[in-house]
Structures are given as structure tokens and as C-alpha cells.
Amino acid sequence: MRRVGGLAAAALLAAAGVWAVGAGLAENTVASSTPVTKECKMNALEQSACAIEMILQDIRATYRLVPGGGIGQIRQNGTTSYSIELLREEKADVFTYTFDFSDGTATILSKVEE
């Protein structure tokens, strides 16, 4: 087995990072396969269920780091804001989604990693 010097190792890691971003593995955007808009009933319970279904579908499509502990929690922060916490060995990845609920649809407006 051949050892790689510090500079060469750093270059390999940088190249891997560029590849991961180019391949979409490091993105925190909503996946193109995730419906950005979904029809749902407009009472509060149905809005929450609709938003959570959309979040789970997006996480399945975009989150490439297999969390050690799975989903820690999904929380409604406000009328149109939801967060999902994905547990890892020494930290948690938290993503906050903002929705628009109007005209019988739920629409993901944004996704931000905390």
C-alpha cells in the first residue's frame, strides 16, 4: 500500500468534494423528483400531514449521508415552517422548510440547512 503525502491527500479530498457537489450529493436543494407543489386539504391537520409527506420525500431523494440515528424529529415551527432533524454520530443535521398553503395546495418555498 502506498502512502499519499499531505498535499496530495488534500488535493484528492478537494477533488472528491467538487465531484460530490457536481453529482448533487452535497446539495441542500429540493430534489427535482420531489413535488414542489402538492394538492392537499386545507385544514390544519391535513396541511401538516401534506408538508411532512413532502419533506420525507425530499429527504429520501436528496440526503446522501446515512444518519446513524435516523430521524430525530419533525417539528412544526410555525404556520408555514417545518424542521426535520437527522441524527448522526456526533451531531444532527437540521433542515428547515418553508411552505405556502393556498388554493388547495402546499408549495415548498425554501429549504435551508441550519
Secondary structure as a PSIPRED ss2 file (coil, helix, strand):
# PSIPRED VFORMAT (PSIPRED V4.0)

   1 M C   1.000  0.000  0.000
   2 R C   1.000  0.000  0.000
   3 R C   1.000  0.000  0.000
   4 V C   1.000  0.000  0.000
   5 G C   1.000  0.000  0.000
   6 G H   0.000  1.000  0.000
   7 L H   0.000  1.000  0.000
   8 A H   0.000  1.000  0.000
   9 A H   0.000  1.000  0.000
  10 A H   0.000  1.000  0.000
  11 A H   0.000  1.000  0.000
  12 L H   0.000  1.000  0.000
  13 L H   0.000  1.000  0.000
  14 A H   0.000  1.000  0.000
  15 A H   0.000  1.000  0.000
  16 A H   0.000  1.000  0.000
  17 G H   0.000  1.000  0.000
  18 V H   0.000  1.000  0.000
  19 W H   0.000  1.000  0.000
  20 A H   0.000  1.000  0.000
  21 V H   0.000  1.000  0.000
  22 G H   0.000  1.000  0.000
  23 A C   1.000  0.000  0.000
  24 G C   1.000  0.000  0.000
  25 L C   1.000  0.000  0.000
  26 A C   1.000  0.000  0.000
  27 E C   1.000  0.000  0.000
  28 N C   1.000  0.000  0.000
  29 T C   1.000  0.000  0.000
  30 V C   1.000  0.000  0.000
  31 A C   1.000  0.000  0.000
  32 S C   1.000  0.000  0.000
  33 S C   1.000  0.000  0.000
  34 T C   1.000  0.000  0.000
  35 P C   1.000  0.000  0.000
  36 V C   1.000  0.000  0.000
  37 T E   0.000  0.000  1.000
  38 K E   0.000  0.000  1.000
  39 E E   0.000  0.000  1.000
  40 C C   1.000  0.000  0.000
  41 K C   1.000  0.000  0.000
  42 M C   1.000  0.000  0.000
  43 N C   1.000  0.000  0.000
  44 A H   0.000  1.000  0.000
  45 L H   0.000  1.000  0.000
  46 E H   0.000  1.000  0.000
  47 Q H   0.000  1.000  0.000
  48 S H   0.000  1.000  0.000
  49 A H   0.000  1.000  0.000
  50 C H   0.000  1.000  0.000
  51 A H   0.000  1.000  0.000
  52 I H   0.000  1.000  0.000
  53 E H   0.000  1.000  0.000
  54 M H   0.000  1.000  0.000
  55 I H   0.000  1.000  0.000
  56 L H   0.000  1.000  0.000
  57 Q H   0.000  1.000  0.000
  58 D H   0.000  1.000  0.000
  59 I H   0.000  1.000  0.000
  60 R H   0.000  1.000  0.000
  61 A H   0.000  1.000  0.000
  62 T H   0.000  1.000  0.000
  63 Y C   1.000  0.000  0.000
  64 R C   1.000  0.000  0.000
  65 L C   1.000  0.000  0.000
  66 V C   1.000  0.000  0.000
  67 P C   1.000  0.000  0.000
  68 G C   1.000  0.000  0.000
  69 G C   1.000  0.000  0.000
  70 G E   0.000  0.000  1.000
  71 I E   0.000  0.000  1.000
  72 G E   0.000  0.000  1.000
  73 Q E   0.000  0.000  1.000
  74 I E   0.000  0.000  1.000
  75 R E   0.000  0.000  1.000
  76 Q E   0.000  0.000  1.000
  77 N C   1.000  0.000  0.000
  78 G C   1.000  0.000  0.000
  79 T C   1.000  0.000  0.000
  80 T C   1.000  0.000  0.000
  81 S E   0.000  0.000  1.000
  82 Y E   0.000  0.000  1.000
  83 S E   0.000  0.000  1.000
  84 I E   0.000  0.000  1.000
  85 E E   0.000  0.000  1.000
  86 L E   0.000  0.000  1.000
  87 L E   0.000  0.000  1.000
  88 R C   1.000  0.000  0.000
  89 E C   1.000  0.000  0.000
  90 E C   1.000  0.000  0.000
  91 K C   1.000  0.000  0.000
  92 A E   0.000  0.000  1.000
  93 D E   0.000  0.000  1.000
  94 V E   0.000  0.000  1.000
  95 F E   0.000  0.000  1.000
  96 T E   0.000  0.000  1.000
  97 Y E   0.000  0.000  1.000
  98 T E   0.000  0.000  1.000
  99 F E   0.000  0.000  1.000
 100 D E   0.000  0.000  1.000
 101 F E   0.000  0.000  1.000
 102 S E   0.000  0.000  1.000
 103 D C   1.000  0.000  0.000
 104 G C   1.000  0.000  0.000
 105 T E   0.000  0.000  1.000
 106 A E   0.000  0.000  1.000
 107 T E   0.000  0.000  1.000
 108 I E   0.000  0.000  1.000
 109 L E   0.000  0.000  1.000
 110 S E   0.000  0.000  1.000
 111 K E   0.000  0.000  1.000
 112 V E   0.000  0.000  1.000
 113 E E   0.000  0.000  1.000
 114 E C   1.000  0.000  0.000
